């Protein structure tokens, strides 16, 4: 994240979408929440606590503000998970630098959110199921599932090796 912000010299508000996301819904509603409230993360009902245990979990108050965030909890309380879509105010750029200067891991965006919501307000935006589909194609199994959902031919794992 820091590399991208510095390399592109980002000085304005910015969007982060993890590269293993495949989705059909519009980001427009997330941007609307961002314009109204500020820093916003996308949340999606992944339908399974097993899948949710491999993702970040946000607890939001009645106003949608993130009050707790746990990256990859072994037993998530719900199937509503953070899916690696973030919209941040420009001020977050400086917080990225502070986060890393404190010696924190730069490898997982969810770890950053877990820290960030304690520094500045962050809001969750639940994406309704009827808005579109979402897949985390970071694993071969999920990639295969997405491929089937979009009518693609199955891919042999050995062919990819």
N, C-alpha and C positions, 0 to 999 in steps of 0.2 A: 504494500500500500504506500509506504513512504517513497519507495523507488518511483512508482507511477506518479505520485503527486509532485515529486521533485523533477523528474525527467520531463514531464509535461508542463511544469511550472504552473500548476493549478493554483489559482488565487481566488476562485469563486466557490460557491456551493458545488458539491459533487456527488456523483452516484457511484456506488460500488456494487457490482454483480459478480458473485463468485463464478468462475469459469466452468464449473461442473453443473450449472443450472440449465435446464431446458424447460421452457414454459410457454403457454399460449395466451396467458392473460395480459392485459394492458397494465403498464406501470403508472398510467394516469392517476388512478385513485391514490396510489402511494404518494405521488407528487403532491396531490391535493392535501393529504394529511400533513406532509412536510411543510407546505406553504402556510397552513393554519397553525401548526404546533411546533415545528422545528425538527430536529434529528429524528429520523424515522427508520424502523426496521420492518421488513416484510415478514409476516407470520402466515403459516399455511397448515391446515389440518392434514397431516401425513397419513392419518388413518390407522396407525399402528404404534404402540409404545416401543416395539422393537426398533422400528425405523427412527422414531423420535429420540431414542437413546444414543443415536449416532449424530445428533444435531444439538444446536443450542436451544435452551428453553427459557422463555421470558415469562415472568409473572408481571402482569400489569394491574394498576389500580383502576378504579371506576372511570377515570378520565383517559385511560389508555397509556398512562406513563409507566415505563418499565421501572419496577421497584426491586426486582431481583432478576438475575440472569445467571444461568449455569450452563457451561459448555459441556455437552455430551454426558448428561446425568445418567447413571446406570438404571434408574427407575423414574422416568419422567412422570410427573403427575397428570399430564394430559398429552394428547397427540398433536397439539398445536405447537409447531416448532418454528424456529428462526431458520429461514431458507437461504441466507446469504445474499439478501438484497437490502442495501442500506442507502439512505439519502442523508447526507450530512451538510451542515452549515460550514462555511469556509473556516471558521474558528477551530474546527476539529483537526485541521491540518497541524496546528501547533500542539494539540493534544496527542496526536500520533507520535510526534517527536518526543514529547515528555514521557509517554508510555514506554517507548523504547529506551530512553535515557535512564529510566528506572530499572532497566535490566529485565524487562518483561519479554516474553516470547513473541516474536513477530510472525509465527507460523500459522496461527489460526485467527481468523477474523472474529470468531465468537469470543475468544479470550479478550480481545480488545473491547467488544461490546460490554462484557462483564465488568470491565474496569471503567469504561466510558460513562455508563449510566450513573456511576457514583460521582462523576466529576461535573456532569451537565445533564440537563433533561434529555431523555430519549423516549420516544413513543413507539408503541407497537401498532402496526396496521394489519389486522386480520384480513386475509384475502378469501373471499367467499368461494366455496367449491364450484358454484355455477359460473365463476368468472373465467375459468379455464383450468388446464391441467398443469402440473409441475412434476418434474423428475429431477433427481440428483443423479446425474450420469457419471459420477465419480467412481462407481464400482461397475464391474462387468455385468453383474446381475441386473442392476438398475438400468444400465445402458441397453441391455437386451429387452427389458420390459418396455422402455421408451421406444425402442425400435419396433417392437410388435404393435404398440399403441398407435404408431404413426404409419403402420402398414409396410414396414420394411422387412426385408428378408433376414432370418436369423443369421448370426455371424458365429462361426466356429472359433472358440477361444484359441485353439492351436494355430489357426490361420493368422491370428493377430500377434502371436508371440514372435 
